[in-house]
Amino acid sequence: MIPADCRGLVEQVAELARTRFAPRAARFDAEAAFPIENYRDLHAAGLLGLTVPRGFGGVGADPLTYALCLVELAKGCSATALTFNMHATVMTIVDTIASEEQKRRVFGEVVQAGKLVASLGSEPGSSFRERYVVQTRFEPVEGGYRVKGVKHFCSIGDNADIYAVIGLIEGTTSARDGLLCALIHRDEGGITVEPTWDSVGMRATCSDTIHFDTVVKQADVLGGVGAYLKADLAGFGLGYAAVYLGIAEAAFEYILEYARTKVLPPATNPIGHHPLVQRTIAEMATRLRAGRLLLSEAARVKMAGDPAAATVAINQAKYFSAEVGVWVTEQAMRVAGGRSILRALPLERWHRDALAGPVMPPANDRCLETVGKILCGLEAFTLELE
């Protein structure tokens, strides 16, 4: 059930995803092309600022509404939903640590001008599995910093207008003493995109490698040293849970209709009359219902403002939804049989996209480790920076 106070917005997103995004999804996947048309539609519908506060012209969606909207986006286009989560979570980070002037400027660029913002944190040779070691450096220069570094898995890639980049001030050795987050505009130069993204799934996210050797103005540095450590990063995990749950729900809805209508001779009844198919459908529906409940609870706990409880709930939801995404899409392929591996059916695409879920930071092993630590009375964070 969708709560009444967010039903209208969720239905608006669902309609857009169903009528505009879904028909394009296979082409974007086949061509590994970024779904820029979908983002133009989101901007035209006033949804690019879904997590931008209303006071700055945005929609101001709360975490529950946002998560439910993202589920619907994922049903239409996995890559759009995944990249939108990164864009939208940066908006939340800006709202958490930026100055009022920065908020007016950045939110205006997004809501009015339709600019896309990418979140770039991952680096070659570093892992989020333990403490994350940041290699990108901010060298002080007159009026700002020269940023030098390499980021990979850069979703949105060179389709972004602005990059949210973290790095350490030259000469510092810890995040506490030197971590900065800056918004780097692509049109300021010094940015080189290396086309490394040739993936089995989530192909249209265009998550290439980006090299930075550019100058960022002090006015584009968010919150000062260490501010990023206080930012609201929970939106990433909550959004990932919603995305992979949405992929699973899309596969389930497809295979349910298939089971109800597909007749394979010499049988005279649809395959849904077979006990094994019925059992599989029932188990899929049960896991999806559990995923919905976990996602909704995680969003509500986040809204309640208890950081430790929210960390537990969001990590549980991300872990479970990612596993459900892989399992449900695989079971749907088994029910459909050999034809499910053909690109003419969307099942193989949904399964390939779902494979990214368990390894996407926070990886599922890390999610469980974080939950276990907190339940055992130990301090734990989803992201730990050296």
N, C-alpha and C positions, 0 to 999 in steps of 0.2 A: 504493500500500500504506500502511495506517495502522500505525504502530509499535505493537507489542504492549502497551507500558506505558501507552498512552493510548487504546487501542481501546475499552475499556469506557465511558469518559466520552464519547468522540466518538459512539459508538453510542446512548448515552442521549440526547444532544442531537439526533441525527438522528431518533430515534423521536418525540421531542416535536415537532420541526419538521414532520415528515411527517404526523403524525396530528392535531395541534392547530393549528399555525400556518398551514400551507398552506391548509386549508379556509377560513380567515378572511381571507387576504391580499387577495383581490379586493374584498371589502367594505371593508376599511380603505382601500384605494386609492381606490375610488369615492367614499367619504365623506370622504376626507382626514382620517380619524380615527386618533388615536394608538392603537397596539395594546396597550392597557393589560391586556387579558385575557392576552396572551402573557407579559407581565411578571409577572402573578400566578402563571401556571404555572411560570415560571422560579424564582420565589421558593419556591413549594411544592415544587419539585424540588430545592431547595438549590443552585441554579445562579446566583443573582443575585450571589453572591460568588465567581464563577469565578476571578477574579484576586486575590481577597483571600487573604493568607497563611493557611496552616492554623493557625498559632499564634493567630490572631484569629478562628477559626471558619469560615474560608473554604475553598474547594476547593484553592487554591494551584496552579492550572494553570500549567505552564511555557509559554513562548512558542509552541512547536510544537503542544502540545496545544490551547492557546487558539486558534491560527490554524485548526486543523483543525475545531474545534468551531464557529467562526464561519462557515466554509464551509457547514457543515450548516445553521446557523441561516438563512443567506441563501437556501438552497434552499427553505426553508419560507416565509420572509417577509423581503423585502429591508429594509424599514423597521425591523423588529425588530433585525436583525443590525447595521445601520448605527448605530442609536442605542445598542444594547448595547455596541458598540465604544467609544463615547465614555464611557459610564458605567464600563465596565471599565478603560479606560485611566486615568481619574481615580483609580481604586483603586490603580493602579500608581504614579501620581504621589504620592498620599498616602503610600504605603509608602516612597517615595524620600525625601521631604522633611519629612514631618510628625513631630511629637513622639510618643513612646509613648502619652501620654495622648490625644492627638488621634486616633491610630490606633485605640485601644480604643473611643473614642466613635463615630467615623465608621463603622468596620467593623461595630460592633455595630448601628448604625442600619440598615445595609444588610442584613447577614446575618440579623439577628433580626427587625427591624421591616419589612424589605422596601422600604426607601426607595430612590428613584432619584436619581442624581446626574448633572447635565448639565454639560458642559464648554463654557464660553462665552468665546471669544476673538475671533471675527470682529466687526468694527465697520464701519458704513457709512463709506465714504470712504477706507478703508484696504485694502491688498492684501498678501497673503502672497507676491506675485510677487518683490518685492525686500525691502528692510528694512521690517519692519512697525512702523508708528507707532501706539502705544497712546494712545487719547484718554480712556479712563475714568480718573477721578481718585479717590484715597483721601485725604480730608481728615482730619487727626488731630483727634479729639475725645476727651473723657474716656472711658477704658476701651476705645478702639478707633478706628474710622475711619467717617466718613460716605462712602459710595460713591456717586458720581454718574457716570452714563454710559449709553451705548446700545450694546447688542450685537445683531447680527442673525445670521441663519442659526443660530438657537438651537435645535438639535435637542432633542427631548423637550418643549420649550416649557413651557407652564404645567402639564404633567404631572409635571415634576420636583419633588422635595421639597427638593433642595439644589442650588445653583448654584456651580460652581467658576469664579470670576471673576478675571481679571488686570487690573491697572491700575497707574498710577504715583502715588506719593505727591505730593500737591500741592506745587508748587514745585520738583520735580525734573524733569530733561529727558531722562534716559536710563534704559534698563532696568537697567543695571548699578548705578546710583545710587538708583533708586527703585521698581523693579518689585516688586509684591506679588501674591500669590495668596491668595484668601480663599474660604472656604466660606460662602455666604449661604443661610440657611434661608428658604424661601418664606413660612412662616407668621410671619416677623418683620415683614412689611409693607414698604411703600416700593417694591414691584415691580409694574410695569404691563406687561402683555403686549399687543402690537399685532399683530393677526392679518394678517400680510403674506404668509404662505406659501401661494401659489397656483401650484404648480409643475407642470411637465410630468411629472416623475418623482419618486420618493421622497416621494410626497404624504403618506404616513402618518407621516413623521418629525416633522410639525408644527413645522418649524423657523422659528418666528415671530420677530419683533423684540421685545426686552425692554428696557424703560427702568428704570434703577436710581436711586433716591434714598433710600437706606436706611443704617442703621447696622450695622456688623459688629463683633462683639466681638474683642478682641485674641486671645482663645483660639481663634478661628476663622481666624486668619491662619496660613498654612502656611509655616514655615521662615524667615520674615524676609525682608529686602530681598535681591533677586537669587536667592533659593533656587530659583525656578521655572526659571531658566536652567540649573540643574543637574539638573532633574527628568528622568525617563525618558519622553521624548515619542515614542520610536520606536514605541510601541504603536499610535499613531494610524495611521501609514502601513502597518504590518504588518496591522492589522485591516482597513483599507480594501482592501488587496490581497486578503485573504481574502473579503471581502464581494462584490467584483465578480467574483472567480473563481467564487464560489458561485452567483451569478446566472447566469453563463455555463453552469455545469454543469447547473443546473436546466433551462435552455432546451435544452441538448444532449440530456439524458436524455429530455425530452419529444419532441423531433423524431426522435430515434433510434427510439423506439417507434412514432412516427407513420410513419416510413419503412418499418419492418418490417411494418406491418399495414394501412396505408391503400391501398386499391385504387381507382383512378379509371378508370371505364369510358371507352373500350372496352377498356382494358388488363385483363388477367386476373390480373396479378401485382401485388404491392405496389410502391409507387413506389421502394422501395429497390433494385429490380432495374434501375433506370435508371443508366447510367454517370455522368451528371452528378451525380445525388444521391449516388452512392457516393463520388465524388471530394470533394464538399462535406463529407460526413460524415467522411471520412478527414482532411481538413484541419482541421476543427473539433476532432476528437479529438487531433490532434497538437499544436495550439496549447494545448489544455486540459492536456495532459500536461506541456508545457513550463511552463505556469503553475503547476501543482502542484509541479514540481521547483524552480522559482524561489522559491515561497512557503516550501516546506519548508527549502530552503537558507538563506533569509533568517532564518527562525526559529532555525535551528541556529547561524548566525553570531552572531546577537544573544545567544544563550545562552553563546557562547564568550567574550564580554566584550571584544571588540575594537571600540570605537566607530566608527572610520573604516570598517572592513570591514562593520560592520552597516549603517552609513548607505548605503554603496554597494548592498549586497544588498537592503535594504528598499526603497530608491528604485527599483531595477530591478524588483522584484517588483510594487510598486504601479503603476508605469508600464505594465508588460506586462499585468497582470491587468485594469487598467481598459480598455486597448485591446482585449483579448480579450473583455471583457464586451460592449462595443459591437458588435464584429465578429461574434461567435458568435450573439448574439441577432438581429442583422440577417440573417445567413445562414439561421438557423432560420426566420425569417419568409419568406424567399424560397423555401425548400424547401416550406413549407406552402402558399404561394400566397396568393391574395386573401383567403381566409378568415382569414389570420393577423392582419389588422388589426381583426377583430371582437373585442369584449371577451369574447365567449364563450370564446375561447382565451386562455391566459395569456401568449402570446408577446409581444403588443404591450406588456403591462405590464412584463415583464422587460426589453424593449428600452428603454422609457422610463426605468426605474430605472437601467439601465446607463449612460444618457447622462450621469448625474451624475459618473461615475467620473473621466474625464479632467480635469474642471475642479475636482474636490474637492481642497482643499489637503492635501498639496503637489500642485499641478496638474502634469500630466504634463510640460509644458515645464520646470517647475522641477525635477522629479525628474531629468530628463536633464541639466540644467545642473549640478545638484549632483554627479551621478555623474561627469560630464565633468571638473569641477574637481578632484575628488579623484584621478581617474586621471591627471591632468596634474600632480599634485604640489602642488596649491593647496589652501588651507584652504576648507572649505565646510560649511555647516550647512543642514539642511532648513528650519529656522525661524530667521530673523534678526530680532531686535527692536532698534529704534532706541533 
